[in-house]
Amino acid sequence: MNKPFKMAGFLACLVAVVVMSGGHWVALQCIAWGRMVAEFSHQDSLGAALAKTFSGQYPCSLCLKLRNGVQQEKQREEKLPWIKTEKMPEAIWQLRCVTAPRAPTAPRNERPFVPTLHENFIDSPPTPPPRVS
């Protein structure tokens, strides 16, 4: 397989996992914090800018939008009956307890598979009756 296709598939899977685990909210929050540090550092020192950014007392508009988005997503998940995040660890534990069957070490039959199920496949097809002229 071509390397670009493998890389594209890997990146698509990585993006899917990040989005499914809520990584998009984390990425947007990091962008918001970076913008806040840059804005606050114009007025104060870097230490004061970092303290203001992570204190939670001076949220920017993006931080407020992110907070609302996360809350809306949680409300949507609570309404959906088939998505229960608190049950996930139990389901994963149950999957870990399932044992896989052992791999066969020897072939089961020496006969072909199809004739064992349909015995009439071994015989030749019936011939039509002779024509009377």
Steps between C-alpha positions, in 0.01 A plus 500: 500500500623851430652696783274807445189284534632346822582844637157636402329206668709542813424872517127439445494245783698732726262789436200273564643382834584856608152627413327204665693552822425873512841614386351771281383683813849474649659632180261796485558574868877503444452747215285718725761491778775592255302797375426609856867479603595706193235766575577521873877513441457828308368662818690314776806283545502140376455363853200726563357408158528129580342555841208692345454242226479197727321664793160468335398851602560654155351259241508608136209464258645177358526350850134581564396347167702187577339467842154525343594251228625242749186539712275460194689189394462348847126576498465337157686190620274471805190505278624220276413165662764293318796717602578453867857600573488386862433141385802491269755368753268209584456415133875512441560280804245247374675492163832437671353201687391326179749236395562426137474138382826320442628480145467155343825309483393237245251499212155371588417303187697382203189503280398817316253729674218515242447124444461446873204738508337407168541136412314534169777724362724196463274333241491624143192692393208292369489445126185584306287209378560385142282655230258277314468582134 
